[in-house]
Amino acid sequence: MTMVPVMWSIWGALILILAVLYLYRSRLERDEEDQIFLDDSFNHVKSQQAAIIDKVNKIQPAFRVSMGLAGAATLFVIVYYVLDVVNQFK
């Protein structure tokens, strides 16, 4: 079995995971307000915004790890094909 299909499969899976996490985070952040001025009668809105921020903060480490893995896999694919081109000209 050659390495190329496995390499592309792993790369595709990592990109898919990254895209799903990005879309989920974007969906959560869509309902988040940047700046809110509330008095004490709007505590339910304040708690909703805090819950959104907590969910986004939980996703952030997984998003960063998947972004790093996808970047490393992309770099691996590029280096593989550069080395393949160099070896063909030897």
Secondary structure, 3 states (H helix, E strand, C coil): CCHHHHHHHHHHHHHHHHHHHHHHHHHHHHCCCCCCCCCHHHHHHHHHHHHHHHHHHHHHHHHHHHHHHHHHHHHHHHHHHHHHHHHHCC
